Amino acid sequence: MDSLPFENLENYCLDVARRAKTAAAELTSVTGKQKNDWLRLSAAFLRQHVSEILSENARDIAAAPDYGLTDAQIDRLRLTPARVEAIAVALEEVAVLPDPVGETISGGVRPNGLEVMKIRVPLGVVFFIYESRPNVTADAAALCVKSGNAVILRGGKEAIFSSLAIAELLSEAATKTGIPADAVQLVQTTDRAAVGEFLKMPQFIDVCIPRGGESLIRRVAAEAKMPVIKHFDGNCHVYVDASADAASAVKIVVNAKCQRMGVCNAAESLVFHRDALASAFPAVMAALAEQGVEVFGDPETCSHFSSAKPATEKDFHAEYLGPKISCKIVASLDEAIRHINAFSSGHTEAIVTRCLAAAREFAMRVDSSAVMINASTRFNDGGELGLGAEIGISTDKFHARGPCGLQELTSYKYVVYGSGQIRE
């Protein structure tokens, strides 16, 4: 796939971007029913062609060692019948969500009789870059088209065969339901230079969303000439408060860290109140050891858990994406919050507590896109929070924060109805 079927990369990318811009304009005339019909037909096609999708995914899995993928990365790449079914279900879940396009956000009548309406509208063209998660091909296309946007999908070489198989089915469904053929385009080359070409086209592309490793996202943020919705990493914390129930702490910490280690909302850092050392701390440490998780702790952690290794400042910042976790013991809720705000990447933080006042203070003062009270960090996910499939999680504060679903893929404009008024 590294060779181009096109004579000139720049011209190819320009043609894709132009066609996406045209498709975005055509999407303004597409009805909500057409979009939902496309989503449901796409889901049906995925179910009908599971064997072909898995066959193409097997080609990607076979090539994974050549790309130096870790076990966690290969797990994210791998498709199974259950995971293909989950992709289809996610499309159907998007279909039943309210169409955001045309929603009246607010409105009113001015003293001179002008009716002023604030209306939700699509962003336009989304350039979406992602790595080795082929399910994201369908998720991103679903959200973009449902919210009235055309999307240019640039998947990684690790998942190229899987992504092509899924994209072809989405395109086939589009032609049968009246969706513009170029509303969903998968970039047909794995040449990294193509990304740079698209990032230079703000006249055609309205927003870029990179989803992958930190190096990819930093490159995109540095080169993009259009706005970027992003998060660099996911250093998520679980704070076990003084009043925490030990059984709940074990359940939440183990799920947050171990349910899937290679994802951005997995816990990478623990913070314990000193008053929990006699109760929750031993049980949590034992449960993590049973799961094969290596603990890197501050001196107090190491003194209470002999298997812990001394942590550096780098450990407290780390997104391990594997069986490692940092741990800090604090004397107060205030110290816990200050530690989390200092080292967090602004993604997701959780508190385990039986004290409502502590929960409220934690939620108010922690500066992250999502705060979980007595729940796993793994719930910071569009589907889990009721948004349907998500296109990514943003740790920015403008214009979207947290899981980005349909509303986060829209902007707004003012529509003013008059009856001949002129400004004096």
Rosetta blueprint (number, residue, H / E / L):
1 M L
2 D L
3 S L
4 L L
5 P L
6 F L
7 E L
8 N L
9 L H
10 E H
11 N H
12 Y H
13 C H
14 L H
15 D H
16 V H
17 A H
18 R H
19 R H
20 A H
21 K H
22 T H
23 A H
24 A H
25 A H
26 E H
27 L H
28 T L
29 S L
30 V L
31 T L
32 G H
33 K H
34 Q H
35 K H
36 N H
37 D H
38 W H
39 L H
40 R H
41 L H
42 S H
43 A H
44 A H
45 F H
46 L H
47 R H
48 Q H
49 H L
50 V H
51 S H
52 E H
53 I H
54 L H
55 S H
56 E H
57 N H
58 A H
59 R H
60 D H
61 I H
62 A H
63 A H
64 A H
65 P H
66 D H
67 Y H
68 G L
69 L L
70 T L
71 D H
72 A H
73 Q H
74 I H
75 D H
76 R H
77 L H
78 R L
79 L L
80 T L
81 P H
82 A H
83 R H
84 V H
85 E H
86 A H
87 I H
88 A H
89 V H
90 A H
91 L H
92 E H
93 E H
94 V H
95 A H
96 V L
97 L L
98 P L
99 D L
100 P L
101 V L
102 G L
103 E L
104 T E
105 I E
106 S E
107 G E
108 G E
109 V E
110 R L
111 P L
112 N L
113 G L
114 L L
115 E E
116 V E
117 M E
118 K E
119 I E
120 R E
121 V E
122 P E
123 L L
124 G L
125 V E
126 V E
127 F E
128 F E
129 I E
130 Y E
131 E L
132 S L
133 R L
134 P L
135 N H
136 V H
137 T H
138 A H
139 D H
140 A H
141 A H
142 A H
143 L H
144 C H
145 V H
146 K H
147 S L
148 G L
149 N L
150 A E
151 V E
152 I E
153 L E
154 R E
155 G L
156 G L
157 K H
158 E H
159 A H
160 I H
161 F H
162 S H
163 S H
164 L H
165 A H
166 I H
167 A H
168 E H
169 L H
170 L H
171 S H
172 E H
173 A H
174 A H
175 T H
176 K H
177 T H
178 G L
179 I L
180 P L
181 A H
182 D H
183 A H
184 V E
185 Q E
186 L E
187 V L
188 Q L
189 T L
190 T L
191 D L
192 R L
193 A H
194 A H
195 V H
196 G H
197 E H
198 F H
199 L H
200 K L
201 M L
202 P L
203 Q L
204 F L
205 I L
206 D L
207 V E
208 C E
209 I E
210 P E
211 R E
212 G L
213 G L
214 E H
215 S H
216 L H
217 I H
218 R H
219 R H
220 V H
221 A H
222 A H
223 E H
224 A L
225 K L
226 M L
227 P L
228 V E
229 I L
230 K L
231 H L
232 F L
233 D L
234 G L
235 N L
236 C E
237 H E
238 V E
239 Y E
240 V E
241 D L
242 A L
243 S L
244 A L
245 D L
246 A H
247 A H
248 S H
249 A H
250 V H
251 K H
252 I H
253 V H
254 V H
255 N H
256 A H
257 K H
258 C H
259 Q L
260 R L
261 M L
262 G L
263 V L
264 C L
265 N L
266 A L
267 A E
268 E E
269 S E
270 L E
271 V E
272 F E
273 H E
274 R H
275 D H
276 A H
277 L L
278 A L
279 S L
280 A H
281 F H
282 P H
283 A H
284 V H
285 M H
286 A H
287 A H
288 L H
289 A H
290 E H
291 Q L
292 G L
293 V L
294 E E
295 V E
296 F E
297 G E
298 D L
299 P H
300 E H
301 T H
302 C H
303 S H
304 H H
305 F L
306 S L
307 S L
308 A L
309 K E
310 P E
311 A L
312 T L
313 E H
314 K H
315 D H
316 F H
317 H H
318 A L
319 E L
320 Y L
321 L L
322 G L
323 P L
324 K E
325 I E
326 S E
327 C E
328 K E
329 I E
330 V E
331 A L
332 S L
333 L H
334 D H
335 E H
336 A H
337 I H
338 R H
339 H H
340 I H
341 N H
342 A H
343 F H
344 S L
345 S L
346 G L
347 H L
348 T E
349 E E
350 A E
351 I E
352 V E
353 T L
354 R L
355 C L
356 L H
357 A H
358 A H
359 A H
360 R H
361 E H
362 F H
363 A H
364 M H
365 R H
366 V L
367 D L
368 S L
369 S L
370 A E
371 V E
372 M E
373 I E
374 N L
375 A L
376 S L
377 T H
378 R H
379 F H
380 N L
381 D L
382 G L
383 G L
384 E L
385 L L
386 G L
387 L L
388 G L
389 A L
390 E L
391 I L
392 G L
393 I E
394 S E
395 T L
396 D L
397 K L
398 F L
399 H L
400 A L
401 R L
402 G E
403 P E
404 C L
405 G L
406 L L
407 Q H
408 E H
409 L H
410 T E
411 S E
412 Y E
413 K E
414 Y E
415 V E
416 V E
417 Y E
418 G L
419 S L
420 G L
421 Q L
422 I L
423 R L
424 E L
